[in-house]
Amino acid sequence: MDNHELKQSFNEKGETVSPVLPENVKNFLIDIDGTICDDIPNEEPERMGTAMPYKDALKICNKWHEEGHIITFFTSRTEEHREVTTKWLEENGFKYHGLLMDKPRGGNYHWIDNHIVKATRFKGKFTDLVVKNHEIEVFKH
């Protein structure tokens, strides 16, 4: 199932802007270390190839992939870790579309974008997502 065709989009003036995915397709950006497997620091790359995957993460990520969503893993691992990371993802059966390296380290992320962004903090178990309302930081108008 491949619903990755982008739809043309326009602003309030009728000008063409960046295209968007169909509403039923999500772009999942998923961290690796401490989210889909054991948390391995970049300073210990010898452990990256043998990290234990989280089975619930494998199940849910592959389910989302099968449903037609886009799965992109992003990680603070550096480009020199790409080969071991790609091999690990494949050996452990993760289905995905892309892999982004060199995410800034240290957490406390605040994503600013002109597209809709939803964030879910991983706290130990992957499950289907549910809708909850929480306070968020926004730009003052």
N, C-alpha and C positions, 0 to 999 in steps of 0.2 A: 504494500500500500504506500504510494508515494504522492503525498499532497503538498509537495514543496514548491509548487508554482506560486510565484509572487504575484500579488494583485497590484495594479497601478493605483496610486493614491494621489489625492489633490488636497491642497490647503484651502482655507476659506476664500482666497482670492481666485481659486480655480487653477492655480499653478501646480505643476507636477512636483511631487515631493518623493522621498524614498518609498519604494514599494513595501507592501506588507504581506505577511502570510495570511492564508485563510483563517478565520476566527477559531476554527476547530483544531488548528495545528499550533503546537507550542514549540518554542526554541528553548530546550532545556540546556542550561550551562551548569555542569556538575563538577564540583571539585573532586580530586582523587584521594589524596592522603587524609585519613581521618574521616572520610565521608563514604567512600566505596571500599576502602580497605584500611589496614593498619596505618597509623600515622607515622610515616617515615620521613625524617628530616633530610634535606639535600646533603647535609654533611655525612650521611651514611648511605651512599648510593648502592653499596654492596647488598643492602637489604631490599632494594626496590623490586628486584626480580622474584623475590620469595615472599612478598607481603601477603598476608591472608586476606582474601576478598570477603566482604560482608555479603552473605548469601541473599539477604533481603534486598540489598542494593542491586545485585545482579538480576534478581527476579523482576523488580519494579522497573529498572532502567531498560531491560530487554522488552518488557511489556509495553512501555511507552514507545519504544522503537517500532515494535510490531503494530501499534495503533497508528503509526504514521507521523509521530512527532520527531523532531530533530534533536539528536543527542550529541552534544559537544562537551567533551571533558576539557576542563581547564585546570591548570596546576601551577604551583610555584616551582615545580621542578624546572631545571634549565634545559636549553636545547641539547646540551650534552647528555641529558637523560631521556631524550625522545625515543631512542631505539629500545632501551630496556622497558620503557613505559608502554610503547606500542606492542612489544612482544608480550608483556604481562597482560595487557587488556585482551589480546587475542587468545592467549593460552587459557585465560580464565573465562572466556566466552562472552565478554561484553560486546554488544552490538552498538556501533556509534557511527557518526558521520564526520566528526572532526576532533582534533586535539590541539588545544592552545597551550603553549608553554610560557614560562616566565611571568606568571601572575605575580603581582607584588606580594611580598611576604608580610606577615604580621597581623593579618585580620583587620577588624574594625573597618570593613569595606563600606563605602557609600557610593552607589552607582547612580550617575546622572546621565540621562539619555533622553532623546526626543521621542522615543517609542515607549510603550507601556512596559514597565518593569515590575515583576513580582518577585519577592525574595522569600526563601524558606530556609531557616537555620536548621542544619542537621544536628540532632541531639541523640544519636544512638540507634535509630531504627528507621529504615525506609518503609513507607506504606503508601497507599494511594493518598492523594492530597484532598484536604477538606477546606472549605472556606471559613475563615474566621476574620473578624474585624479587629484591628489594632490601630493604635496611634502611629502615625508616621511623620517624618520630617519632610516638609515641602518648602518650596521657594515662597517668600512673602510676595503678595501681589501689590 
